[in-house]
Structure formats: C-alpha cells, structure tokens
Amino acid sequence: MEPLTAYPLRCSGPKAKVFAVLLSMVLCTVMLFLLQLKFLKPKINSFYTFEVKDAKGRTVSLEKFRGKFGDSEPRPSKEVVTFARNNYGVTFPIFHKIKILGSEAEPAFRFLVDSSKKEPKWNFWKYLVNPEGQVVKSWRPEEPIEVIRPEIAALIRQMIIKKKEDL
C-alpha cells in the first residue's frame, strides 16, 4: 500500500506495522465484545426465566415453579429441609411452610394482604411496614431493587429524624 504523501512516513517501519496489527486486533476484540453485549444478551421475559447455580454447580431454573404458587412444594416441611440440604447444600435455616392466602393464612400475612389490598401472586412479594405497624407500600417480585431502595431509605431517614427529635 503506497502512502498518499510523496515522502516516506516516520511510522512506516516494522515496529509501526506490528503496532498497527496489535491495534487492529484490540479494536476488533472490543467491537466483538460490544456486539455480544448488545445482541447476545439474554432477554428475560419473566421472573421464571431466571437461572442460578446450586452448591454442586448444577443449573437450577425457576421455570418449573411457573403457575404453582399454591402447590409449589407439596411435601411436608421436614422433607423439604432434607431435600434442600442433600441436593443443594443449603446450610441456612428454612422456615416451615405456611399458608399466606385465604382463611387459613397466617395472621401476619393476613394483616399484610388486608392492609395493602394486594395479594401476592408468587414468592418474593415485598411489603414495607413503618414503625407504627402500617403497611406503607408493597412490590411485586419483578420490581428491581433500584425502585425499592429509595422508598426504604426515605422511611429509614424519617425514622432517624423522628428519633433525633425525641432525644
């Protein structure tokens, strides 16, 4: 390839050619990375498409729980604990199964549902309760933490200010 100028360029030596090749490789790599981010990013259509790795490195999908809110785990609580510990390496405490909807619902959940006028459709429904015991807000499982965090911070800020005033 001939330079456009009539005199030789300073950067036309072997070192410049190696540099140009390396620069081209870096630029191509960056472009491929950016294209992968844009086009190969997984599209999450619902909460149930979320997948995680368990303690043994196996992929666990929430897809099997779709539409099974009422009967997502038909086994007794002790069997659930044994299953979770043996198959997924769970070491944290697991609570007993409870009813959260209907006439048999635990009193705390009955209060949350009655106060907020919103029934949870699936696990991970979140309720924000102020120090006076009033339900301030509730969120669906799909709500990102970025939406929830400011409202929780605002309530905590109010609590701190009130506490300072009481002192």
Summary of the structure (lengths in Angstrom):
residues: 167
radius of gyration: 28.1
end to end distance: 80.7
largest distance: 91.3
contacts: 307
relative contact order: 0.06
helix: 48%
strand: 9%
